């Protein structure tokens, strides 16, 4: 009985390890998305951005918002673009904040609101300035 339990435990451990090694990291997913974007295969790029965006990656959320904004790789949708920009901005992604601010500024997918647009752009500016002072590449 103990031998059977040990063998089952060992098999489960090996199987779990194999599954974990097959699951790509978010960085790997984003790399794949970028490769497809560079090749102008926007459908594949959007598909990979979606995978990372659904995992909560703010950069991917912004990129997927760009896909919907421009209609590259997906059907153009102001509503979905805005939703993905909002998710990215909520995670302090400055590019998402700029894009969200732009949507408010031009009234794309939402009622035009210059004050809200400027608020998002100011928040992005603070983050960009902070990153520049730290020497980060934003």
Backbone as JSON, one array per atom type, in Angstrom:
{
  "sequence": "XXXXXXXXXXXXXXXXXXXXXXXXXXXXXXXXXXXXXXXXXXXXXXXXXXXXXXXXXXXXXXXXXXXXXXXXXXXXXXXXXXXXXXXXXXXXXXXXXXXXXXXXXXXXXXXXXXXXXXXXXXXXXXXXXXXXXXXXXX",
  "N": [[0.83, -1.2, 0.0], [1.88, 1.3, 0.9], [3.9, 1.53, -0.97], [2.46, 1.85, -3.37], [1.17, 4.3, -2.88], [3.4, 5.97, -2.73], [4.4, 5.73, -5.34], [2.25, 6.81, -6.8], [2.29, 9.41, -5.77], [4.8, 10.25, -6.68], [4.38, 10.12, -9.48], [2.38, 12.06, -9.75], [3.8, 14.33, -8.97], [5.78, 14.48, -10.97], [4.13, 14.83, -13.21], [2.85, 17.28, -12.57], [5.08, 18.96, -12.59], [5.82, 18.77, -15.28], [3.6, 19.93, -16.53], [3.75, 22.52, -15.48], [6.11, 23.38, -16.68], [5.31, 23.58, -19.3], [3.56, 25.67, -19.38], [3.54, 28.87, -20.51], [5.34, 31.79, -19.42], [4.22, 35.09, -18.51], [5.93, 36.98, -19.59], [7.04, 35.52, -21.7], [4.77, 35.19, -23.25], [4.21, 37.85, -23.92], [6.47, 38.41, -25.41], [6.08, 36.75, -27.6], [3.75, 37.94, -28.62], [4.78, 40.44, -29.36], [6.56, 39.66, -31.35], [4.79, 38.73, -33.35], [3.43, 41.13, -33.82], [5.47, 42.71, -34.89], [5.83, 41.35, -37.26], [3.59, 42.09, -38.51], [1.38, 40.52, -38.23], [-1.36, 40.89, -37.1], [-3.64, 39.66, -36.07], [-2.73, 37.33, -34.76], [-1.0, 38.62, -32.95], [-2.8, 40.13, -31.4], [-4.21, 38.04, -30.24], [-2.26, 36.86, -28.59], [-1.62, 39.07, -26.98], [-4.05, 39.28, -25.64], [-4.02, 36.96, -24.06], [-2.0, 37.54, -22.19], [-3.04, 39.9, -21.16], [-5.38, 39.05, -19.93], [-4.26, 37.73, -17.86], [-3.63, 39.77, -16.28], [-1.62, 41.54, -16.95], [-0.53, 44.77, -17.27], [0.74, 46.17, -19.38], [0.15, 44.54, -21.55], [-2.62, 44.8, -21.49], [-2.91, 47.47, -22.23], [-1.79, 47.33, -24.82], [-3.6, 45.57, -26.05], [-5.82, 47.18, -25.91], [-4.99, 49.1, -27.76], [-5.11, 47.54, -30.06], [-7.88, 47.17, -30.33], [-8.65, 49.85, -30.53], [-7.56, 50.64, -32.97], [-8.45, 48.65, -34.63], [-6.83, 46.58, -35.4], [-6.17, 43.31, -35.93], [-8.38, 42.59, -34.51], [-11.93, 43.17, -34.41], [-12.71, 46.57, -34.8], [-13.37, 48.44, -31.91], [-14.58, 50.86, -29.93], [-15.57, 50.68, -27.36], [-14.4, 48.33, -26.24], [-11.7, 49.03, -26.49], [-11.55, 51.23, -24.76], [-12.24, 49.94, -22.34], [-10.04, 48.18, -21.95], [-7.95, 50.05, -21.81], [-8.72, 51.35, -19.48], [-8.35, 49.32, -17.58], [-5.57, 48.98, -17.72], [-4.7, 51.55, -16.97], [-5.69, 51.67, -14.38], [-3.86, 50.13, -13.1], [-1.71, 51.73, -12.84], [-0.32, 52.08, -15.26], [1.43, 54.07, -17.32], [1.21, 54.45, -20.13], [-1.29, 53.4, -20.68], [-2.78, 55.25, -19.24], [-2.32, 57.59, -20.71], [-3.52, 56.87, -23.15], [-6.13, 56.43, -22.29], [-6.74, 59.0, -21.39], [-6.61, 60.31, -23.85], [-8.81, 59.17, -25.14], [-10.88, 60.26, -23.6], [-10.4, 62.93, -24.22], [-10.95, 63.17, -26.99], [-13.44, 62.1, -27.05], [-13.89, 59.39, -27.6], [-15.51, 56.47, -27.47], [-16.53, 57.19, -25.1], [-18.12, 59.85, -23.27], [-17.04, 63.07, -24.24], [-14.65, 64.72, -22.27], [-12.82, 67.1, -21.1], [-11.6, 67.8, -18.66], [-11.35, 65.36, -17.25], [-9.75, 64.06, -19.08], [-7.39, 65.61, -18.94], [-6.71, 65.1, -16.31], [-6.01, 62.35, -16.35], [-3.85, 62.51, -18.09], [-2.09, 64.1, -16.64], [-1.57, 62.41, -14.45], [-0.21, 60.38, -15.78], [2.01, 61.82, -16.64], [3.29, 62.35, -14.2], [4.08, 59.75, -13.47], [5.78, 59.09, -15.64], [7.76, 61.05, -15.28], [8.73, 60.38, -12.75], [9.78, 57.84, -13.32], [11.75, 58.51, -15.17], [13.49, 59.99, -13.57], [14.43, 57.96, -11.96], [15.83, 56.63, -13.78], [14.7, 54.71, -15.33], [13.52, 52.93, -18.18], [10.79, 53.87, -19.8]],
  "CA": [[0.0, 0.0, 0.0], [2.77, 2.46, 0.96], [4.62, 1.6, -2.24], [1.51, 2.38, -4.34], [0.99, 5.72, -2.57], [4.64, 6.65, -3.11], [4.46, 5.77, -6.8], [1.25, 7.79, -7.23], [2.8, 10.74, -5.41], [5.89, 10.55, -7.6], [3.79, 10.39, -10.79], [1.71, 13.37, -9.67], [4.85, 15.35, -8.91], [6.36, 14.57, -12.3], [3.1, 15.4, -14.08], [2.7, 18.7, -12.21], [6.28, 19.64, -13.06], [5.74, 18.83, -16.74], [2.57, 20.92, -16.87], [4.28, 23.85, -15.14], [7.12, 23.76, -17.67], [4.66, 23.85, -20.57], [2.8, 26.91, -19.27], [4.45, 30.0, -20.75], [5.27, 32.93, -18.52], [3.64, 36.3, -19.13], [7.0, 37.59, -20.4], [7.13, 34.75, -22.93], [3.57, 35.51, -24.03], [4.39, 39.2, -24.46], [7.51, 38.31, -26.44], [5.41, 36.16, -28.77], [2.86, 38.97, -29.16], [5.63, 41.44, -30.02], [7.07, 39.06, -32.59], [3.71, 38.77, -34.34], [3.17, 42.53, -34.15], [6.55, 43.14, -35.78], [5.58, 40.7, -38.56], [2.31, 42.64, -38.94], [0.33, 39.51, -38.1], [-2.08, 41.52, -36.0], [-4.59, 38.72, -35.46], [-1.96, 36.53, -33.79], [-0.51, 39.52, -31.91], [-3.92, 40.44, -30.51], [-4.51, 36.83, -29.49], [-1.25, 36.72, -27.54], [-1.81, 40.17, -26.02], [-5.22, 38.94, -24.83], [-3.61, 35.96, -23.06], [-1.26, 38.23, -21.12], [-3.95, 40.89, -20.57], [-6.29, 38.34, -19.04], [-3.47, 37.37, -16.67], [-3.49, 40.98, -15.5], [-0.46, 42.33, -17.36], [-1.0, 46.1, -17.66], [1.26, 46.52, -20.7], [-0.66, 43.78, -22.51], [-3.95, 45.41, -21.51], [-2.8, 48.67, -23.06], [-1.58, 46.9, -26.2], [-4.87, 45.04, -26.55], [-6.64, 48.38, -26.13], [-4.54, 49.68, -29.03], [-5.65, 46.7, -31.13], [-9.3, 47.5, -30.49], [-8.75, 51.25, -30.94], [-7.22, 50.75, -34.39], [-9.05, 47.57, -35.39], [-5.77, 45.7, -35.92], [-6.22, 41.96, -35.38], [-9.7, 42.41, -33.91], [-12.89, 44.16, -34.93], [-12.56, 47.85, -34.11], [-14.39, 48.66, -30.89], [-14.25, 51.92, -28.97], [-15.95, 50.22, -26.03], [-13.37, 47.41, -25.74], [-10.46, 49.79, -26.34], [-11.67, 51.99, -23.52], [-12.21, 49.02, -21.19], [-8.67, 47.7, -21.72], [-7.16, 51.2, -21.35], [-9.08, 51.58, -18.07], [-7.68, 48.29, -16.77], [-4.14, 49.3, -17.68], [-4.53, 52.79, -16.19], [-5.97, 51.35, -12.97], [-2.65, 49.51, -12.56], [-0.66, 52.74, -12.95], [0.42, 51.99, -16.5], [1.33, 55.42, -17.89], [0.74, 54.44, -21.52], [-2.73, 53.22, -20.57], [-3.33, 56.53, -18.78], [-2.3, 58.51, -21.85], [-4.54, 56.44, -24.11], [-7.44, 56.7, -21.68], [-6.9, 60.46, -21.46], [-6.89, 60.66, -25.24], [-10.21, 58.79, -25.4], [-11.72, 61.31, -23.0], [-10.17, 64.19, -24.92], [-11.64, 63.19, -28.28], [-14.77, 61.53, -26.9], [-13.93, 58.09, -28.3], [-15.98, 55.4, -26.6], [-17.01, 57.78, -23.84], [-18.43, 61.28, -23.46], [-15.87, 63.95, -24.22], [-14.49, 65.37, -20.96], [-11.46, 67.64, -21.08], [-11.05, 67.77, -17.3], [-10.93, 63.99, -16.97], [-8.62, 63.8, -19.98], [-6.2, 66.25, -18.38], [-6.39, 64.4, -15.08], [-5.28, 61.14, -16.7], [-2.56, 62.88, -18.69], [-1.24, 64.56, -15.53], [-1.14, 61.21, -13.71], [0.81, 59.72, -16.61], [3.21, 62.66, -16.61], [3.95, 62.12, -12.92], [4.73, 58.44, -13.53], [6.89, 59.17, -16.59], [8.79, 61.86, -14.65], [9.29, 59.55, -11.68], [10.58, 56.78, -13.94], [12.92, 59.14, -15.78], [14.4, 60.33, -12.49], [15.04, 56.72, -11.5], [16.62, 56.09, -14.89], [13.99, 53.59, -15.94], [13.06, 53.1, -19.56], [9.33, 53.7, -19.82]],
  "C": [[0.87, 1.25, 0.0], [3.51, 2.65, -0.36], [3.72, 2.2, -3.33], [1.31, 3.88, -4.14], [2.22, 6.51, -3.0], [4.75, 6.78, -4.62], [3.46, 6.79, -7.34], [1.71, 9.21, -6.93], [3.9, 11.16, -6.37], [5.35, 10.88, -8.99], [3.09, 11.75, -10.82], [2.72, 14.51, -9.67], [5.47, 15.57, -10.28], [5.38, 15.23, -13.27], [2.92, 16.89, -13.82], [3.89, 19.5, -12.71], [6.24, 19.81, -14.58], [4.72, 19.88, -17.2], [3.09, 22.33, -16.61], [5.3, 24.31, -16.17], [6.5, 24.09, -19.01], [3.87, 25.15, -20.55], [3.75, 28.09, -19.46], [4.26, 31.11, -19.72], [4.64, 34.11, -19.26], [4.68, 36.98, -20.02], [7.14, 36.85, -21.72], [5.93, 35.05, -23.85], [3.72, 36.88, -24.68], [5.44, 39.21, -25.57], [6.91, 37.76, -27.74], [4.5, 37.2, -29.43], [3.66, 40.02, -29.93], [6.2, 40.93, -31.34], [6.01, 39.12, -33.69], [3.39, 40.2, -34.76], [4.21, 43.04, -35.14], [6.38, 42.56, -37.18], [4.29, 41.2, -39.2], [1.22, 41.57, -39.04], [-0.5, 39.91, -36.88], [-3.09, 40.6, -35.32], [-3.89, 37.88, -34.41], [-1.46, 37.41, -32.64], [-1.62, 39.81, -30.91], [-4.28, 39.23, -29.65], [-3.53, 36.63, -28.34], [-1.35, 37.84, -26.51], [-2.98, 39.86, -25.08], [-4.84, 37.95, -23.72], [-2.91, 36.64, -21.89], [-2.17, 39.24, -20.41], [-4.89, 40.22, -19.58], [-5.58, 37.82, -17.79], [-3.22, 38.6, -15.8], [-2.3, 41.84, -15.86], [-0.92, 43.68, -17.94], [-0.49, 46.53, -19.03], [0.45, 45.81, -21.78], [-2.07, 44.37, -22.61], [-3.94, 46.67, -22.37], [-2.64, 48.31, -24.53], [-2.86, 46.34, -26.82], [-5.86, 46.19, -26.78], [-6.28, 49.04, -27.44], [-5.08, 48.88, -30.21], [-7.11, 47.06, -31.39], [-9.48, 48.93, -30.99], [-8.57, 51.37, -32.46], [-7.89, 49.69, -35.26], [-8.01, 46.65, -36.01], [-5.83, 44.36, -35.19], [-7.53, 41.61, -34.72], [-10.64, 43.39, -34.6], [-12.73, 45.44, -34.13], [-13.71, 48.04, -33.13], [-13.91, 49.71, -29.91], [-14.5, 51.44, -27.54], [-14.87, 49.29, -25.44], [-12.02, 48.13, -25.57], [-10.46, 50.54, -25.02], [-11.56, 51.08, -22.29], [-10.8, 48.52, -20.9], [-7.76, 48.84, -21.28], [-7.46, 51.47, -19.87], [-8.4, 50.57, -17.16], [-6.19, 48.59, -16.62], [-3.89, 50.52, -16.8], [-4.75, 52.53, -14.7], [-4.77, 50.7, -12.29], [-1.44, 50.44, -12.67], [0.24, 52.55, -14.17], [0.32, 53.33, -17.2], [0.86, 55.46, -19.33], [-0.78, 54.25, -21.55], [-3.42, 54.51, -20.14], [-3.39, 57.54, -19.92], [-3.4, 58.15, -22.84], [-5.95, 56.67, -23.58], [-7.73, 58.2, -21.71], [-7.26, 60.92, -22.86], [-8.34, 60.33, -25.61], [-11.17, 59.83, -24.82], [-11.6, 62.62, -23.77], [-10.95, 64.27, -26.23], [-13.06, 62.63, -28.21], [-14.92, 60.21, -27.63], [-14.31, 57.0, -27.32], [-16.58, 55.89, -25.3], [-17.31, 59.26, -24.12], [-17.16, 62.12, -23.35], [-15.83, 64.72, -22.89], [-13.05, 65.82, -20.83], [-10.82, 67.57, -19.7], [-10.55, 66.37, -16.94], [-9.74, 63.61, -17.84], [-7.33, 64.37, -19.38], [-5.76, 65.58, -17.09], [-5.58, 63.14, -15.37], [-3.91, 61.47, -17.29], [-1.58, 63.38, -17.63], [-0.72, 63.38, -14.71], [-0.04, 60.48, -14.47], [2.12, 60.5, -16.56], [3.99, 62.44, -15.32], [4.71, 60.8, -12.95], [5.92, 58.44, -14.48], [8.06, 59.94, -15.97], [9.51, 61.07, -13.56], [10.22, 58.48, -12.25], [11.86, 57.35, -14.55], [13.95, 59.49, -14.72], [15.13, 59.1, -11.95], [15.9, 56.08, -12.58], [15.98, 54.91, -15.57], [13.59, 53.93, -17.36], [11.58, 52.82, -19.6], [8.84, 53.68, -21.24]]
}
